[in-house]
Amino acid sequence: MPTYGYQCTSCKHEFQVFQAMKDAPISECPECASPVKRLLYPVGVVFKGSGWYVTDSRKPEPSESAGSSSSQSKTDSSKTASDSSTAVTASTEAK
């Protein structure tokens, strides 16, 4: 059974009620007996399982993840080596 949130229109008292979906909504505030309105809360939605697009919740294939990460790390290490040699040259020229 879900928990529903309500707010009084007069005294602004907020409260939650644990009730079945088939039950009638609460109509009056327990504090001042004024009319209440039902509050809406955001919910988290996760689209998993069969019936959704192939790209949703898909594990990457071994060739995609291994090939791109190894080539990426080689590119990064070559950039780092060239950057450090440039820094050493610049510090030597400054002296």
Backbone as JSON Lines, residues from 0, in Angstrom:
{"i":0,"aa":"M","n":[0.84,-1.18,0.0],"ca":[0.0,0.0,0.0],"c":[0.89,1.24,0.0]}
{"i":1,"aa":"P","n":[0.55,2.2,-0.83],"ca":[1.36,3.42,-0.92],"c":[1.08,4.41,0.21]}
{"i":2,"aa":"T","n":[2.02,5.32,0.37],"ca":[1.88,6.41,1.34],"c":[1.56,7.68,0.56]}
{"i":3,"aa":"Y","n":[0.49,8.35,0.92],"ca":[0.06,9.58,0.25],"c":[0.34,10.77,1.15]}
{"i":4,"aa":"G","n":[0.8,11.85,0.54],"ca":[1.04,13.08,1.28],"c":[-0.08,14.07,1.04]}
{"i":5,"aa":"Y","n":[-0.46,14.78,2.07],"ca":[-1.52,15.78,1.99],"c":[-1.05,17.07,2.65]}
{"i":6,"aa":"Q","n":[-1.67,18.2,2.22],"ca":[-1.38,19.5,2.83],"c":[-2.7,20.24,3.01]}
{"i":7,"aa":"C","n":[-2.86,20.82,4.18],"ca":[-4.06,21.59,4.48],"c":[-4.01,22.9,3.71]}
{"i":8,"aa":"T","n":[-5.15,23.32,3.17],"ca":[-5.21,24.58,2.42],"c":[-5.26,25.79,3.35]}
{"i":9,"aa":"S","n":[-5.66,25.6,4.61],"ca":[-5.75,26.72,5.56],"c":[-4.5,26.86,6.43]}
{"i":10,"aa":"C","n":[-4.19,25.83,7.21],"ca":[-3.09,25.94,8.17],"c":[-1.76,25.43,7.62]}
{"i":11,"aa":"K","n":[-1.75,24.91,6.4],"ca":[-0.54,24.42,5.72],"c":[0.1,23.22,6.42]}
{"i":12,"aa":"H","n":[-0.65,22.55,7.28],"ca":[-0.15,21.35,7.96],"c":[0.02,20.24,6.93]}
{"i":13,"aa":"E","n":[1.22,19.62,6.9],"ca":[1.47,18.51,5.99],"c":[1.5,17.21,6.77]}
{"i":14,"aa":"F","n":[0.89,16.17,6.19],"ca":[0.87,14.87,6.82],"c":[0.82,13.79,5.75]}
{"i":15,"aa":"Q","n":[1.18,12.59,6.14],"ca":[1.18,11.45,5.23],"c":[0.27,10.37,5.78]}
{"i":16,"aa":"V","n":[-0.41,9.68,4.85],"ca":[-1.35,8.63,5.23],"c":[-1.02,7.38,4.42]}
{"i":17,"aa":"F","n":[-0.91,6.26,5.11],"ca":[-0.67,4.96,4.49],"c":[-2.03,4.35,4.19]}
{"i":18,"aa":"Q","n":[-2.41,4.31,2.9],"ca":[-3.74,3.82,2.55],"c":[-3.7,3.09,1.22]}
{"i":19,"aa":"A","n":[-4.69,2.23,1.0],"ca":[-4.78,1.47,-0.23],"c":[-5.16,2.39,-1.39]}
{"i":20,"aa":"M","n":[-4.82,1.96,-2.61],"ca":[-5.14,2.78,-3.78],"c":[-6.65,2.89,-3.99]}
{"i":21,"aa":"K","n":[-7.39,1.91,-3.55],"ca":[-8.85,1.94,-3.74],"c":[-9.57,2.78,-2.69]}
{"i":22,"aa":"D","n":[-8.87,3.16,-1.62],"ca":[-9.47,4.0,-0.59],"c":[-9.73,5.42,-1.11]}
{"i":23,"aa":"A","n":[-10.76,6.04,-0.59],"ca":[-11.07,7.43,-0.97],"c":[-10.0,8.36,-0.39]}
{"i":24,"aa":"P","n":[-9.66,9.43,-1.12],"ca":[-8.66,10.36,-0.6],"c":[-9.16,11.09,0.65]}
{"i":25,"aa":"I","n":[-8.23,11.5,1.51],"ca":[-8.58,12.25,2.71],"c":[-9.13,13.61,2.28]}
{"i":26,"aa":"S","n":[-10.18,14.08,2.93],"ca":[-10.8,15.34,2.51],"c":[-10.63,16.48,3.51]}
{"i":27,"aa":"E","n":[-10.29,16.15,4.78],"ca":[-10.14,17.24,5.75],"c":[-8.9,17.05,6.61]}
{"i":28,"aa":"C","n":[-8.37,18.18,7.06],"ca":[-7.16,18.23,7.87],"c":[-7.43,17.68,9.28]}
{"i":29,"aa":"P","n":[-6.53,16.84,9.8],"ca":[-6.74,16.33,11.16],"c":[-6.51,17.4,12.23]}
{"i":30,"aa":"E","n":[-5.84,18.5,11.89],"ca":[-5.57,19.57,12.86],"c":[-6.71,20.58,12.97]}
{"i":31,"aa":"C","n":[-7.22,21.04,11.78],"ca":[-8.22,22.12,11.83],"c":[-9.51,21.8,11.06]}
{"i":32,"aa":"A","n":[-9.61,20.62,10.49],"ca":[-10.8,20.17,9.76],"c":[-11.09,20.97,8.49]}
{"i":33,"aa":"S","n":[-10.09,21.66,7.94],"ca":[-10.23,22.37,6.66],"c":[-9.94,21.42,5.51]}
{"i":34,"aa":"P","n":[-10.3,21.81,4.3],"ca":[-10.02,20.94,3.14],"c":[-8.51,20.77,2.92]}
{"i":35,"aa":"V","n":[-8.13,19.62,2.37],"ca":[-6.72,19.33,2.09],"c":[-6.55,19.03,0.6]}
{"i":36,"aa":"K","n":[-5.3,19.12,0.15],"ca":[-5.0,18.73,-1.22],"c":[-3.92,17.66,-1.17]}
{"i":37,"aa":"R","n":[-3.97,16.75,-2.14],"ca":[-2.98,15.67,-2.19],"c":[-1.7,16.2,-2.83]}
{"i":38,"aa":"L","n":[-0.57,15.85,-2.25],"ca":[0.73,16.27,-2.75],"c":[1.29,15.22,-3.69]}
{"i":39,"aa":"L","n":[2.01,15.67,-4.7],"ca":[2.66,14.77,-5.64],"c":[4.15,14.76,-5.35]}
{"i":40,"aa":"Y","n":[4.72,13.57,-5.32],"ca":[6.14,13.41,-5.07],"c":[6.8,12.82,-6.31]}
{"i":41,"aa":"P","n":[8.03,13.24,-6.64],"ca":[8.72,12.64,-7.79],"c":[9.13,11.19,-7.49]}
{"i":42,"aa":"V","n":[9.13,10.39,-8.51],"ca":[9.52,8.99,-8.35],"c":[10.7,8.68,-9.28]}
{"i":43,"aa":"G","n":[11.51,7.74,-8.88],"ca":[12.61,7.29,-9.72],"c":[12.14,6.19,-10.65]}
{"i":44,"aa":"V","n":[12.52,6.28,-11.9],"ca":[12.12,5.29,-12.89],"c":[13.37,4.71,-13.52]}
{"i":45,"aa":"V","n":[13.45,3.38,-13.56],"ca":[14.57,2.69,-14.19],"c":[14.0,1.8,-15.29]}
{"i":46,"aa":"F","n":[14.45,2.0,-16.52],"ca":[13.97,1.21,-17.65],"c":[14.94,0.06,-17.89]}
{"i":47,"aa":"K","n":[14.61,-1.12,-17.35],"ca":[15.42,-2.32,-17.53],"c":[14.53,-3.47,-17.94]}
{"i":48,"aa":"G","n":[15.14,-4.47,-18.51],"ca":[14.41,-5.67,-18.85],"c":[14.03,-5.73,-20.31]}
{"i":49,"aa":"S","n":[13.36,-6.78,-20.68],"ca":[12.97,-6.95,-22.08],"c":[11.86,-5.96,-22.42]}
{"i":50,"aa":"G","n":[11.8,-5.59,-23.65],"ca":[10.77,-4.66,-24.09],"c":[11.27,-3.24,-24.25]}
{"i":51,"aa":"W","n":[12.52,-2.97,-23.86],"ca":[13.09,-1.64,-24.02],"c":[14.11,-1.68,-25.15]}
{"i":52,"aa":"Y","n":[14.66,-0.55,-25.49],"ca":[15.64,-0.48,-26.57],"c":[16.87,-1.31,-26.23]}
{"i":53,"aa":"V","n":[17.54,-1.79,-27.25],"ca":[18.71,-2.65,-27.08],"c":[19.83,-1.9,-26.35]}
{"i":54,"aa":"T","n":[19.95,-0.62,-26.57],"ca":[21.04,0.15,-25.98],"c":[20.81,0.47,-24.51]}
{"i":55,"aa":"D","n":[19.62,0.3,-24.0],"ca":[19.33,0.58,-22.6],"c":[19.8,-0.57,-21.72]}
{"i":56,"aa":"S","n":[20.52,-0.25,-20.66],"ca":[21.0,-1.23,-19.68],"c":[21.81,-2.34,-20.33]}
{"i":57,"aa":"R","n":[22.56,-1.99,-21.36],"ca":[23.35,-2.99,-22.06],"c":[24.79,-2.94,-21.57]}
{"i":58,"aa":"K","n":[25.37,-4.11,-21.33],"ca":[26.76,-4.18,-20.95],"c":[27.61,-4.0,-22.21]}
{"i":59,"aa":"P","n":[28.7,-3.22,-22.11],"ca":[29.54,-3.04,-23.3],"c":[30.2,-4.36,-23.69]}
{"i":60,"aa":"E","n":[30.36,-4.56,-24.99],"ca":[31.01,-5.77,-25.47],"c":[32.49,-5.68,-25.17]}
{"i":61,"aa":"P","n":[33.14,-6.82,-24.92],"ca":[34.55,-6.82,-24.55],"c":[35.44,-6.13,-25.58]}
{"i":62,"aa":"S","n":[35.16,-6.28,-26.87],"ca":[36.01,-5.66,-27.89],"c":[35.87,-4.14,-27.88]}
{"i":63,"aa":"E","n":[34.69,-3.63,-27.55],"ca":[34.49,-2.17,-27.51],"c":[35.24,-1.54,-26.35]}
{"i":64,"aa":"S","n":[35.12,-2.13,-25.15],"ca":[35.72,-1.52,-23.97],"c":[37.22,-1.74,-23.93]}
{"i":65,"aa":"A","n":[37.71,-2.91,-24.3],"ca":[39.14,-3.2,-24.24],"c":[39.9,-2.44,-25.32]}
{"i":66,"aa":"G","n":[39.36,-2.38,-26.52],"ca":[40.05,-1.71,-27.61],"c":[40.12,-0.21,-27.42]}
{"i":67,"aa":"S","n":[39.06,0.39,-26.97],"ca":[39.05,1.84,-26.83],"c":[39.85,2.31,-25.63]}
{"i":68,"aa":"S","n":[39.85,1.53,-24.54],"ca":[40.58,1.97,-23.35],"c":[42.08,1.82,-23.54]}
{"i":69,"aa":"S","n":[42.54,0.74,-24.21],"ca":[43.98,0.56,-24.4],"c":[44.53,1.57,-25.38]}
{"i":70,"aa":"S","n":[43.81,1.86,-26.45],"ca":[44.29,2.86,-27.39],"c":[44.23,4.25,-26.76]}
{"i":71,"aa":"Q","n":[43.24,4.48,-25.9],"ca":[43.12,5.76,-25.22],"c":[44.28,5.97,-24.26]}
{"i":72,"aa":"S","n":[44.68,4.92,-23.51],"ca":[45.76,5.07,-22.55],"c":[47.09,5.28,-23.26]}
{"i":73,"aa":"K","n":[47.29,4.65,-24.44],"ca":[48.51,4.87,-25.2],"c":[48.59,6.32,-25.67]}
{"i":74,"aa":"T","n":[47.48,6.86,-26.12],"ca":[47.44,8.25,-26.57],"c":[47.72,9.19,-25.41]}
{"i":75,"aa":"D","n":[47.13,8.91,-24.24],"ca":[47.33,9.75,-23.07],"c":[48.79,9.72,-22.6]}
{"i":76,"aa":"S","n":[49.42,8.53,-22.62],"ca":[50.8,8.44,-22.15],"c":[51.75,9.14,-23.09]}
{"i":77,"aa":"S","n":[51.48,9.12,-24.4],"ca":[52.36,9.82,-25.33],"c":[52.21,11.32,-25.17]}
{"i":78,"aa":"K","n":[51.02,11.79,-24.88],"ca":[50.82,13.23,-24.64],"c":[51.54,13.66,-23.37]}
{"i":79,"aa":"T","n":[51.49,12.84,-22.35],"ca":[52.13,13.16,-21.08],"c":[53.65,13.23,-21.26]}
{"i":80,"aa":"A","n":[54.22,12.3,-22.02],"ca":[55.66,12.28,-22.25],"c":[56.09,13.52,-23.02]}
{"i":81,"aa":"S","n":[55.33,13.92,-24.04],"ca":[55.71,15.1,-24.81],"c":[55.53,16.38,-23.98]}
{"i":82,"aa":"D","n":[54.52,16.43,-23.13],"ca":[54.31,17.59,-22.28],"c":[55.43,17.74,-21.26]}
{"i":83,"aa":"S","n":[55.9,16.63,-20.67],"ca":[56.96,16.71,-19.67],"c":[58.28,17.09,-20.3]}
{"i":84,"aa":"S","n":[58.57,16.62,-21.54],"ca":[59.82,17.01,-22.2],"c":[59.8,18.48,-22.55]}
{"i":85,"aa":"T","n":[58.67,19.04,-22.9],"ca":[58.55,20.45,-23.19],"c":[58.77,21.27,-21.93]}
{"i":86,"aa":"A","n":[58.26,20.77,-20.8],"ca":[58.43,21.47,-19.53],"c":[59.88,21.47,-19.1]}
{"i":87,"aa":"V","n":[60.6,20.36,-19.31],"ca":[62.02,20.28,-18.95],"c":[62.82,21.24,-19.81]}
{"i":88,"aa":"T","n":[62.53,21.3,-21.11],"ca":[63.22,22.2,-22.03],"c":[63.0,23.64,-21.64]}
{"i":89,"aa":"A","n":[61.78,24.0,-21.29],"ca":[61.46,25.35,-20.9],"c":[62.17,25.76,-19.62]}
{"i":90,"aa":"S","n":[62.26,24.84,-18.65],"ca":[62.93,25.18,-17.38],"c":[64.44,25.28,-17.59]}
{"i":91,"aa":"T","n":[65.01,24.51,-18.51],"ca":[66.44,24.58,-18.79],"c":[66.78,25.9,-19.47]}
{"i":92,"aa":"E","n":[65.92,26.34,-20.4],"ca":[66.17,27.6,-21.11],"c":[66.02,28.8,-20.17]}
{"i":93,"aa":"A","n":[65.2,28.69,-19.15],"ca":[64.98,29.81,-18.23],"c":[66.21,30.07,-17.37]}
{"i":94,"aa":"K","n":[67.06,29.08,-17.14],"ca":[68.24,29.24,-16.29],"c":[69.3,29.93,-16.99]}
